[in-house]
Amino acid sequence: MHPYFVRPLEIDVAESISFQQRQQADLESENIKAEGYLSDHAEVDSELNDLLQEQHNTKFAAPLPFWRLCVLTERNNPLRLCLTFVWHHALRWGVRHGFS
């Protein structure tokens, strides 16, 4: 039996969107890097790296949609945030346009 997808009648977005506040001091965007990006003088954003690792290792399970949105906010500036959109690779099968 092969897996298949159906369109749900409704989605409880509270189950698919999470908010997390940074624990470390706010970092200047020019001095942040993810592993392997920007210059060697930039500071590694360990909280973002941890969030990405956690999301990568979290399985998708029905009845929740096979996507998640994670919002990482800064302690001292709630208007400054990082959005991480995570989706199951099967959602891209056969799609020619959209997220790339």
Contacts in CASP RR format, 6 or more apart in sequence:
PFRMAT RR
TARGET T0000
AUTHOR 0000-0000-0000
METHOD contacts of the structure
MODEL  1
MHPYFVRPLEIDVAESISFQQRQQADLESENIKAEGYLSDHAEVDSELND
LLQEQHNTKFAAPLPFWRLCVLTERNNPLRLCLTFVWHHALRWGVRHGFS
3 90 0 8 1.000
5 66 0 8 1.000
5 90 0 8 1.000
5 91 0 8 1.000
8 63 0 8 1.000
8 65 0 8 1.000
11 65 0 8 1.000
15 64 0 8 1.000
16 64 0 8 1.000
16 65 0 8 1.000
16 67 0 8 1.000
16 68 0 8 1.000
16 69 0 8 1.000
17 68 0 8 1.000
17 69 0 8 1.000
17 70 0 8 1.000
17 71 0 8 1.000
18 68 0 8 1.000
18 69 0 8 1.000
18 70 0 8 1.000
18 71 0 8 1.000
19 71 0 8 1.000
19 73 0 8 1.000
20 51 0 8 1.000
20 70 0 8 1.000
20 71 0 8 1.000
20 72 0 8 1.000
20 73 0 8 1.000
21 72 0 8 1.000
21 73 0 8 1.000
21 74 0 8 1.000
21 75 0 8 1.000
22 47 0 8 1.000
22 72 0 8 1.000
22 73 0 8 1.000
22 74 0 8 1.000
22 75 0 8 1.000
23 47 0 8 1.000
23 75 0 8 1.000
24 46 0 8 1.000
24 47 0 8 1.000
25 75 0 8 1.000
26 74 0 8 1.000
26 75 0 8 1.000
26 76 0 8 1.000
26 77 0 8 1.000
26 80 0 8 1.000
27 43 0 8 1.000
27 45 0 8 1.000
30 42 0 8 1.000
31 41 0 8 1.000
31 42 0 8 1.000
31 43 0 8 1.000
32 38 0 8 1.000
32 42 0 8 1.000
32 43 0 8 1.000
32 44 0 8 1.000
32 45 0 8 1.000
32 48 0 8 1.000
33 39 0 8 1.000
33 42 0 8 1.000
33 43 0 8 1.000
33 44 0 8 1.000
33 45 0 8 1.000
34 44 0 8 1.000
34 45 0 8 1.000
34 48 0 8 1.000
34 49 0 8 1.000
34 52 0 8 1.000
35 44 0 8 1.000
35 49 0 8 1.000
47 72 0 8 1.000
48 72 0 8 1.000
48 82 0 8 1.000
48 84 0 8 1.000
51 70 0 8 1.000
51 72 0 8 1.000
51 84 0 8 1.000
52 84 0 8 1.000
55 68 0 8 1.000
55 70 0 8 1.000
55 84 0 8 1.000
55 86 0 8 1.000
56 86 0 8 1.000
58 68 0 8 1.000
60 66 0 8 1.000
60 67 0 8 1.000
60 88 0 8 1.000
66 87 0 8 1.000
66 88 0 8 1.000
66 90 0 8 1.000
66 91 0 8 1.000
67 85 0 8 1.000
67 86 0 8 1.000
67 87 0 8 1.000
67 88 0 8 1.000
67 91 0 8 1.000
68 85 0 8 1.000
68 86 0 8 1.000
68 87 0 8 1.000
69 83 0 8 1.000
69 84 0 8 1.000
69 85 0 8 1.000
69 86 0 8 1.000
70 83 0 8 1.000
70 84 0 8 1.000
70 86 0 8 1.000
71 81 0 8 1.000
71 82 0 8 1.000
71 83 0 8 1.000
71 84 0 8 1.000
72 81 0 8 1.000
72 82 0 8 1.000
72 83 0 8 1.000
72 84 0 8 1.000
73 80 0 8 1.000
73 81 0 8 1.000
74 80 0 8 1.000
74 81 0 8 1.000
85 99 0 8 1.000
87 99 0 8 1.000
92 99 0 8 1.000
END
